[in-house]
Amino acid sequence: MKVSVDTNVLVRCAVRDDEAQARVADKVLKGASLIAVALPTLCEFVWVLRSVYGLSDTEIGGAIRTLLATENVVCDRLAAEAGLAMLDAGGDFADGVIAHEGMWLGAETFLSFDKTAVSMLSDRGYSAKFLR
């Protein structure tokens, strides 16, 4: 079976806070021929792991890298890597994903009221502008 997963399925596998649900998620995912992970799912995954479970950026990055290394997982890996680069630098995973996908869609410049995001993206070679 080819499946697309909701954030809560990934969270159960990662944190195992509900062992019964974690076992169900493990069984379904191990039996899937393809696991599609949408970018919003990855962004929510980061938010939940940080905000709800208090995981560090290093732990969250490790969880995403483990997921991406799984043979049957498909996602926009370039966007996920852009998010991981931001996360590794102490920034917001979602900002990296948004900037990457925006450029892929044809944008030339990332705009934000978030000065830190603009600075970090500029440091990574993106055209980014802080709005005042």
TAKAFEN-V207577 format. One record per helix or strand of 2 or more residues. SS is the DSSP state (hx for helix, st for strand). FROM is the first residue (numbers start at 1). LEN is the number of residues. Records with the same first field share a line. If there is no record, write none. Layout:
# TAKAFEN-V207577
SS=FROM-LEN + FROM-LEN
This chain:
# TAKAFEN-V207577
st=2-3 + 34-3 + 73-2 + 110-3 + 128-3
hx=7-9 + 19-13 + 39-13 + 57-13 + 77-12 + 93-12 + 115-9
